[in-house]
């Protein structure tokens, strides 16, 4: 079950990355949403920490 959830998070990451334009704020929001979902599922309730890391990754990557 855990690997299925990890696969769903990874596929949603790639799917949403195609929708994001060049705006940094958009990448931060999408990264935070994906990070929150990953933190909630993979680390048992760590949504806030996952959102912070996801937003940081979204801002730094292009």
ZICOR-V310683 format. One record per helix or strand of 3 or more residues. SS is the DSSP state (H for helix, E for strand). FROM is the first residue (numbers start at 1). LEN is the number of residues. If there is no record, write none. Layout:
{{SS & FROM & LEN} {SS & FROM & LEN}}
This chain:
{{H & 2 & 16} {H & 24 & 19} {H & 47 & 14}}
